[in-house]
Amino acid sequence: MKAEKLLAELNRLRGDLEKDPKDLEWFTLHHVFCFVSYRMAELQKYLDESVKPGDEPESR
């Protein structure tokens, strides 16, 4: 599984919400998206070690 795919899904979820820094859901998704986007190499390493062939969910 590619890290970019998960980052794109996080961004989609974030985009589904109105930008409202006072809303905990938006705030959480926004900051997780920002953090993960700066840590792509570590996320990819984690995915390579954790997601086994056949465990990846279907694309939408």
PDB file with one MODEL, atoms N, CA, C and O in Angstrom:
MODEL        1
ATOM      1  N   MET A   1       0.851  -1.179   0.000  1.00  0.00           N
ATOM      2  CA  MET A   1       0.000   0.000   0.000  1.00  0.00           C
ATOM      3  C   MET A   1       0.890   1.233   0.000  1.00  0.00           C
ATOM      4  O   MET A   1       1.889   1.291   0.717  1.00  0.00           O
ATOM      5  N   LYS A   2       0.527   2.194  -0.794  1.00  0.00           N
ATOM      6  CA  LYS A   2       1.303   3.429  -0.884  1.00  0.00           C
ATOM      7  C   LYS A   2       0.798   4.460   0.130  1.00  0.00           C
ATOM      8  O   LYS A   2      -0.408   4.631   0.313  1.00  0.00           O
ATOM      9  N   ALA A   3       1.732   5.135   0.775  1.00  0.00           N
ATOM     10  CA  ALA A   3       1.398   6.164   1.760  1.00  0.00           C
ATOM     11  C   ALA A   3       0.576   7.281   1.132  1.00  0.00           C
ATOM     12  O   ALA A   3      -0.290   7.860   1.787  1.00  0.00           O
ATOM     13  N   GLU A   4       0.843   7.585  -0.127  1.00  0.00           N
ATOM     14  CA  GLU A   4       0.122   8.655  -0.818  1.00  0.00           C
ATOM     15  C   GLU A   4      -1.380   8.384  -0.860  1.00  0.00           C
ATOM     16  O   GLU A   4      -2.188   9.310  -0.798  1.00  0.00           O
ATOM     17  N   LYS A   5      -1.740   7.118  -0.963  1.00  0.00           N
ATOM     18  CA  LYS A   5      -3.154   6.745  -1.013  1.00  0.00           C
ATOM     19  C   LYS A   5      -3.842   7.103   0.315  1.00  0.00           C
ATOM     20  O   LYS A   5      -4.957   7.624   0.317  1.00  0.00           O
ATOM     21  N   LEU A   6      -3.185   6.825   1.418  1.00  0.00           N
ATOM     22  CA  LEU A   6      -3.764   7.165   2.726  1.00  0.00           C
ATOM     23  C   LEU A   6      -3.800   8.672   2.934  1.00  0.00           C
ATOM     24  O   LEU A   6      -4.763   9.206   3.484  1.00  0.00           O
ATOM     25  N   LEU A   7      -2.765   9.345   2.501  1.00  0.00           N
ATOM     26  CA  LEU A   7      -2.734  10.798   2.628  1.00  0.00           C
ATOM     27  C   LEU A   7      -3.849  11.429   1.796  1.00  0.00           C
ATOM     28  O   LEU A   7      -4.487  12.386   2.235  1.00  0.00           O
ATOM     29  N   ALA A   8      -4.080  10.903   0.613  1.00  0.00           N
ATOM     30  CA  ALA A   8      -5.160  11.421  -0.236  1.00  0.00           C
ATOM     31  C   ALA A   8      -6.518  11.213   0.430  1.00  0.00           C
ATOM     32  O   ALA A   8      -7.388  12.080   0.347  1.00  0.00           O
ATOM     33  N   GLU A   9      -6.704  10.077   1.085  1.00  0.00           N
ATOM     34  CA  GLU A   9      -7.972   9.824   1.779  1.00  0.00           C
ATOM     35  C   GLU A   9      -8.138  10.759   2.973  1.00  0.00           C
ATOM     36  O   GLU A   9      -9.231  11.275   3.206  1.00  0.00           O
ATOM     37  N   LEU A  10      -7.075  10.980   3.724  1.00  0.00           N
ATOM     38  CA  LEU A  10      -7.141  11.946   4.832  1.00  0.00           C
ATOM     39  C   LEU A  10      -7.504  13.332   4.317  1.00  0.00           C
ATOM     40  O   LEU A  10      -8.306  14.036   4.930  1.00  0.00           O
ATOM     41  N   ASN A  11      -6.922  13.718   3.205  1.00  0.00           N
ATOM     42  CA  ASN A  11      -7.214  15.024   2.622  1.00  0.00           C
ATOM     43  C   ASN A  11      -8.666  15.102   2.148  1.00  0.00           C
ATOM     44  O   ASN A  11      -9.312  16.140   2.291  1.00  0.00           O
ATOM     45  N   ARG A  12      -9.173  14.017   1.590  1.00  0.00           N
ATOM     46  CA  ARG A  12     -10.569  13.982   1.167  1.00  0.00           C
ATOM     47  C   ARG A  12     -11.496  14.141   2.366  1.00  0.00           C
ATOM     48  O   ARG A  12     -12.457  14.909   2.318  1.00  0.00           O
ATOM     49  N   LEU A  13     -11.204  13.414   3.437  1.00  0.00           N
ATOM     50  CA  LEU A  13     -12.016  13.523   4.659  1.00  0.00           C
ATOM     51  C   LEU A  13     -11.972  14.941   5.218  1.00  0.00           C
ATOM     52  O   LEU A  13     -12.993  15.486   5.640  1.00  0.00           O
ATOM     53  N   ARG A  14     -10.796  15.522   5.216  1.00  0.00           N
ATOM     54  CA  ARG A  14     -10.632  16.891   5.702  1.00  0.00           C
ATOM     55  C   ARG A  14     -11.417  17.857   4.827  1.00  0.00           C
ATOM     56  O   ARG A  14     -12.044  18.787   5.333  1.00  0.00           O
ATOM     57  N   GLY A  15     -11.384  17.642   3.525  1.00  0.00           N
ATOM     58  CA  GLY A  15     -12.086  18.510   2.596  1.00  0.00           C
ATOM     59  C   GLY A  15     -13.601  18.389   2.664  1.00  0.00           C
ATOM     60  O   GLY A  15     -14.321  19.300   2.257  1.00  0.00           O
ATOM     61  N   ASP A  16     -14.083  17.261   3.179  1.00  0.00           N
ATOM     62  CA  ASP A  16     -15.531  17.072   3.325  1.00  0.00           C
ATOM     63  C   ASP A  16     -16.114  17.956   4.419  1.00  0.00           C
ATOM     64  O   ASP A  16     -17.324  18.175   4.469  1.00  0.00           O
ATOM     65  N   LEU A  17     -15.262  18.457   5.285  1.00  0.00           N
ATOM     66  CA  LEU A  17     -15.714  19.292   6.400  1.00  0.00           C
ATOM     67  C   LEU A  17     -15.507  20.767   6.072  1.00  0.00           C
ATOM     68  O   LEU A  17     -14.616  21.133   5.306  1.00  0.00           O
ATOM     69  N   GLU A  18     -16.341  21.592   6.665  1.00  0.00           N
ATOM     70  CA  GLU A  18     -16.125  23.029   6.553  1.00  0.00           C
ATOM     71  C   GLU A  18     -14.876  23.382   7.354  1.00  0.00           C
ATOM     72  O   GLU A  18     -14.678  22.877   8.459  1.00  0.00           O
ATOM     73  N   LYS A  19     -14.043  24.242   6.799  1.00  0.00           N
ATOM     74  CA  LYS A  19     -12.831  24.647   7.517  1.00  0.00           C
ATOM     75  C   LYS A  19     -13.247  25.448   8.743  1.00  0.00           C
ATOM     76  O   LYS A  19     -13.733  26.575   8.638  1.00  0.00           O
ATOM     77  N   ASP A  20     -13.044  24.836   9.909  1.00  0.00           N
ATOM     78  CA  ASP A  20     -13.419  25.470  11.166  1.00  0.00           C
ATOM     79  C   ASP A  20     -12.413  25.061  12.236  1.00  0.00           C
ATOM     80  O   ASP A  20     -12.558  24.001  12.845  1.00  0.00           O
ATOM     81  N   PRO A  21     -11.405  25.880  12.471  1.00  0.00           N
ATOM     82  CA  PRO A  21     -10.375  25.553  13.454  1.00  0.00           C
ATOM     83  C   PRO A  21     -10.911  25.311  14.867  1.00  0.00           C
ATOM     84  O   PRO A  21     -10.190  24.772  15.707  1.00  0.00           O
ATOM     85  N   LYS A  22     -12.154  25.697  15.146  1.00  0.00           N
ATOM     86  CA  LYS A  22     -12.753  25.460  16.463  1.00  0.00           C
ATOM     87  C   LYS A  22     -13.464  24.110  16.542  1.00  0.00           C
ATOM     88  O   LYS A  22     -13.827  23.658  17.628  1.00  0.00           O
ATOM     89  N   ASP A  23     -13.666  23.461  15.376  1.00  0.00           N
ATOM     90  CA  ASP A  23     -14.313  22.152  15.322  1.00  0.00           C
ATOM     91  C   ASP A  23     -13.260  21.070  15.535  1.00  0.00           C
ATOM     92  O   ASP A  23     -12.288  20.996  14.783  1.00  0.00           O
ATOM     93  N   LEU A  24     -13.442  20.237  16.546  1.00  0.00           N
ATOM     94  CA  LEU A  24     -12.444  19.225  16.891  1.00  0.00           C
ATOM     95  C   LEU A  24     -12.201  18.243  15.744  1.00  0.00           C
ATOM     96  O   LEU A  24     -11.062  17.839  15.514  1.00  0.00           O
ATOM     97  N   GLU A  25     -13.243  17.858  15.029  1.00  0.00           N
ATOM     98  CA  GLU A  25     -13.072  16.908  13.924  1.00  0.00           C
ATOM     99  C   GLU A  25     -12.200  17.503  12.820  1.00  0.00           C
ATOM    100  O   GLU A  25     -11.254  16.861  12.364  1.00  0.00           O
ATOM    101  N   TRP A  26     -12.513  18.722  12.389  1.00  0.00           N
ATOM    102  CA  TRP A  26     -11.708  19.374  11.356  1.00  0.00           C
ATOM    103  C   TRP A  26     -10.286  19.599  11.860  1.00  0.00           C
ATOM    104  O   TRP A  26      -9.322  19.309  11.153  1.00  0.00           O
ATOM    105  N   PHE A  27     -10.156  20.109  13.068  1.00  0.00           N
ATOM    106  CA  PHE A  27      -8.854  20.394  13.673  1.00  0.00           C
ATOM    107  C   PHE A  27      -7.989  19.131  13.700  1.00  0.00           C
ATOM    108  O   PHE A  27      -6.810  19.173  13.348  1.00  0.00           O
ATOM    109  N   THR A  28      -8.577  18.013  14.118  1.00  0.00           N
ATOM    110  CA  THR A  28      -7.850  16.751  14.197  1.00  0.00           C
ATOM    111  C   THR A  28      -7.394  16.292  12.826  1.00  0.00           C
ATOM    112  O   THR A  28      -6.218  15.984  12.631  1.00  0.00           O
ATOM    113  N   LEU A  29      -8.318  16.242  11.870  1.00  0.00           N
ATOM    114  CA  LEU A  29      -7.963  15.794  10.526  1.00  0.00           C
ATOM    115  C   LEU A  29      -6.922  16.701   9.884  1.00  0.00           C
ATOM    116  O   LEU A  29      -6.002  16.224   9.220  1.00  0.00           O
ATOM    117  N   HIS A  30      -7.064  17.980  10.077  1.00  0.00           N
ATOM    118  CA  HIS A  30      -6.118  18.927   9.495  1.00  0.00           C
ATOM    119  C   HIS A  30      -4.704  18.704  10.026  1.00  0.00           C
ATOM    120  O   HIS A  30      -3.751  18.622   9.251  1.00  0.00           O
ATOM    121  N   HIS A  31      -4.570  18.605  11.343  1.00  0.00           N
ATOM    122  CA  HIS A  31      -3.230  18.481  11.913  1.00  0.00           C
ATOM    123  C   HIS A  31      -2.628  17.101  11.696  1.00  0.00           C
ATOM    124  O   HIS A  31      -1.412  16.982  11.545  1.00  0.00           O
ATOM    125  N   VAL A  32      -3.441  16.066  11.676  1.00  0.00           N
ATOM    126  CA  VAL A  32      -2.929  14.733  11.344  1.00  0.00           C
ATOM    127  C   VAL A  32      -2.463  14.718   9.891  1.00  0.00           C
ATOM    128  O   VAL A  32      -1.402  14.175   9.587  1.00  0.00           O
ATOM    129  N   PHE A  33      -3.248  15.310   8.993  1.00  0.00           N
ATOM    130  CA  PHE A  33      -2.856  15.405   7.582  1.00  0.00           C
ATOM    131  C   PHE A  33      -1.519  16.141   7.446  1.00  0.00           C
ATOM    132  O   PHE A  33      -0.621  15.671   6.749  1.00  0.00           O
ATOM    133  N   CYS A  34      -1.389  17.278   8.104  1.00  0.00           N
ATOM    134  CA  CYS A  34      -0.140  18.052   8.018  1.00  0.00           C
ATOM    135  C   CYS A  34       1.047  17.257   8.560  1.00  0.00           C
ATOM    136  O   CYS A  34       2.103  17.203   7.929  1.00  0.00           O
ATOM    137  N   PHE A  35       0.873  16.648   9.719  1.00  0.00           N
ATOM    138  CA  PHE A  35       1.957  15.882  10.336  1.00  0.00           C
ATOM    139  C   PHE A  35       2.367  14.715   9.450  1.00  0.00           C
ATOM    140  O   PHE A  35       3.552  14.522   9.179  1.00  0.00           O
ATOM    141  N   VAL A  36       1.392  13.941   9.001  1.00  0.00           N
ATOM    142  CA  VAL A  36       1.694  12.761   8.192  1.00  0.00           C
ATOM    143  C   VAL A  36       2.334  13.162   6.860  1.00  0.00           C
ATOM    144  O   VAL A  36       3.215  12.461   6.362  1.00  0.00           O
ATOM    145  N   SER A  37       1.901  14.269   6.288  1.00  0.00           N
ATOM    146  CA  SER A  37       2.488  14.680   5.009  1.00  0.00           C
ATOM    147  C   SER A  37       3.978  15.013   5.154  1.00  0.00           C
ATOM    148  O   SER A  37       4.734  14.901   4.189  1.00  0.00           O
ATOM    149  N   TYR A  38       4.394  15.413   6.337  1.00  0.00           N
ATOM    150  CA  TYR A  38       5.822  15.679   6.580  1.00  0.00           C
ATOM    151  C   TYR A  38       6.590  14.416   6.946  1.00  0.00           C
ATOM    152  O   TYR A  38       7.821  14.420   6.970  1.00  0.00           O
ATOM    153  N   ARG A  39       5.867  13.335   7.231  1.00  0.00           N
ATOM    154  CA  ARG A  39       6.488  12.076   7.668  1.00  0.00           C
ATOM    155  C   ARG A  39       6.170  10.923   6.721  1.00  0.00           C
ATOM    156  O   ARG A  39       5.953   9.792   7.158  1.00  0.00           O
ATOM    157  N   MET A  40       6.145  11.215   5.433  1.00  0.00           N
ATOM    158  CA  MET A  40       5.750  10.211   4.450  1.00  0.00           C
ATOM    159  C   MET A  40       6.674   8.986   4.455  1.00  0.00           C
ATOM    160  O   MET A  40       6.200   7.857   4.328  1.00  0.00           O
ATOM    161  N   ALA A  41       7.953   9.196   4.598  1.00  0.00           N
ATOM    162  CA  ALA A  41       8.890   8.062   4.579  1.00  0.00           C
ATOM    163  C   ALA A  41       8.624   7.118   5.743  1.00  0.00           C
ATOM    164  O   ALA A  41       8.645   5.898   5.581  1.00  0.00           O
ATOM    165  N   GLU A  42       8.375   7.690   6.918  1.00  0.00           N
ATOM    166  CA  GLU A  42       8.090   6.842   8.085  1.00  0.00           C
ATOM    167  C   GLU A  42       6.757   6.123   7.936  1.00  0.00           C
ATOM    168  O   GLU A  42       6.631   4.961   8.323  1.00  0.00           O
ATOM    169  N   LEU A  43       5.762   6.806   7.378  1.00  0.00           N
ATOM    170  CA  LEU A  43       4.476   6.164   7.149  1.00  0.00           C
ATOM    171  C   LEU A  43       4.628   5.026   6.153  1.00  0.00           C
ATOM    172  O   LEU A  43       4.068   3.949   6.356  1.00  0.00           O
ATOM    173  N   GLN A  44       5.378   5.250   5.077  1.00  0.00           N
ATOM    174  CA  GLN A  44       5.567   4.191   4.097  1.00  0.00           C
ATOM    175  C   GLN A  44       6.274   2.995   4.711  1.00  0.00           C
ATOM    176  O   GLN A  44       5.906   1.853   4.438  1.00  0.00           O
ATOM    177  N   LYS A  45       7.275   3.239   5.531  1.00  0.00           N
ATOM    178  CA  LYS A  45       7.982   2.135   6.211  1.00  0.00           C
ATOM    179  C   LYS A  45       7.022   1.364   7.100  1.00  0.00           C
ATOM    180  O   LYS A  45       7.019   0.133   7.098  1.00  0.00           O
ATOM    181  N   TYR A  46       6.210   2.084   7.859  1.00  0.00           N
ATOM    182  CA  TYR A  46       5.214   1.437   8.724  1.00  0.00           C
ATOM    183  C   TYR A  46       4.248   0.582   7.892  1.00  0.00           C
ATOM    184  O   TYR A  46       3.970  -0.563   8.245  1.00  0.00           O
ATOM    185  N   LEU A  47       3.743   1.136   6.798  1.00  0.00           N
ATOM    186  CA  LEU A  47       2.807   0.395   5.950  1.00  0.00           C
ATOM    187  C   LEU A  47       3.468  -0.843   5.357  1.00  0.00           C
ATOM    188  O   LEU A  47       2.855  -1.910   5.308  1.00  0.00           O
ATOM    189  N   ASP A  48       4.707  -0.709   4.910  1.00  0.00           N
ATOM    190  CA  ASP A  48       5.431  -1.851   4.348  1.00  0.00           C
ATOM    191  C   ASP A  48       5.564  -2.980   5.359  1.00  0.00           C
ATOM    192  O   ASP A  48       5.513  -4.155   4.997  1.00  0.00           O
ATOM    193  N   GLU A  49       5.735  -2.622   6.621  1.00  0.00           N
ATOM    194  CA  GLU A  49       5.901  -3.622   7.670  1.00  0.00           C
ATOM    195  C   GLU A  49       4.572  -4.154   8.196  1.00  0.00           C
ATOM    196  O   GLU A  49       4.511  -5.287   8.674  1.00  0.00           O
ATOM    197  N   SER A  50       3.513  -3.364   8.117  1.00  0.00           N
ATOM    198  CA  SER A  50       2.256  -3.706   8.781  1.00  0.00           C
ATOM    199  C   SER A  50       1.146  -4.231   7.874  1.00  0.00           C
ATOM    200  O   SER A  50       0.348  -5.069   8.293  1.00  0.00           O
ATOM    201  N   VAL A  51       1.093  -3.752   6.657  1.00  0.00           N
ATOM    202  CA  VAL A  51       0.006  -4.138   5.759  1.00  0.00           C
ATOM    203  C   VAL A  51       0.498  -5.262   4.854  1.00  0.00           C
ATOM    204  O   VAL A  51       1.372  -5.076   4.008  1.00  0.00           O
ATOM    205  N   LYS A  52      -0.085  -6.416   5.061  1.00  0.00           N
ATOM    206  CA  LYS A  52       0.301  -7.604   4.300  1.00  0.00           C
ATOM    207  C   LYS A  52      -0.503  -7.667   3.002  1.00  0.00           C
ATOM    208  O   LYS A  52      -1.591  -7.099   2.913  1.00  0.00           O
ATOM    209  N   PRO A  53       0.032  -8.355   2.002  1.00  0.00           N
ATOM    210  CA  PRO A  53      -0.716  -8.503   0.746  1.00  0.00           C
ATOM    211  C   PRO A  53      -2.123  -9.058   1.023  1.00  0.00           C
ATOM    212  O   PRO A  53      -2.288 -10.019   1.775  1.00  0.00           O
ATOM    213  N   GLY A  54      -3.101  -8.451   0.417  1.00  0.00           N
ATOM    214  CA  GLY A  54      -4.488  -8.868   0.610  1.00  0.00           C
ATOM    215  C   GLY A  54      -5.206  -8.140   1.741  1.00  0.00           C
ATOM    216  O   GLY A  54      -6.429  -8.230   1.855  1.00  0.00           O
ATOM    217  N   ASP A  55      -4.452  -7.412   2.586  1.00  0.00           N
ATOM    218  CA  ASP A  55      -5.060  -6.675   3.702  1.00  0.00           C
ATOM    219  C   ASP A  55      -5.533  -5.282   3.295  1.00  0.00           C
ATOM    220  O   ASP A  55      -6.282  -4.636   4.029  1.00  0.00           O
ATOM    221  N   GLU A  56      -5.097  -4.826   2.135  1.00  0.00           N
ATOM    222  CA  GLU A  56      -5.428  -3.460   1.702  1.00  0.00           C
ATOM    223  C   GLU A  56      -6.919  -3.375   1.353  1.00  0.00           C
ATOM    224  O   GLU A  56      -7.443  -4.244   0.655  1.00  0.00           O
ATOM    225  N   PRO A  57      -7.607  -2.321   1.841  1.00  0.00           N
ATOM    226  CA  PRO A  57      -9.016  -2.174   1.519  1.00  0.00           C
ATOM    227  C   PRO A  57      -9.230  -1.830   0.045  1.00  0.00           C
ATOM    228  O   PRO A  57      -8.326  -1.354  -0.641  1.00  0.00           O
ATOM    229  N   GLU A  58     -10.433  -2.082  -0.411  1.00  0.00           N
ATOM    230  CA  GLU A  58     -10.798  -1.743  -1.790  1.00  0.00           C
ATOM    231  C   GLU A  58     -10.802  -0.239  -1.975  1.00  0.00           C
ATOM    232  O   GLU A  58     -11.130   0.501  -1.047  1.00  0.00           O
ATOM    233  N   SER A  59     -10.444   0.218  -3.157  1.00  0.00           N
ATOM    234  CA  SER A  59     -10.531   1.644  -3.487  1.00  0.00           C
ATOM    235  C   SER A  59     -11.972   2.007  -3.742  1.00  0.00           C
ATOM    236  O   SER A  59     -12.792   1.160  -4.098  1.00  0.00           O
ATOM    237  N   ARG A  60     -12.271   3.286  -3.552  1.00  0.00           N
ATOM    238  CA  ARG A  60     -13.634   3.766  -3.817  1.00  0.00           C
ATOM    239  C   ARG A  60     -13.813   4.044  -5.269  1.00  0.00           C
ATOM    240  O   ARG A  60     -14.894   4.457  -5.689  1.00  0.00           O
TER     241      ARG A  60
ENDMDL
END
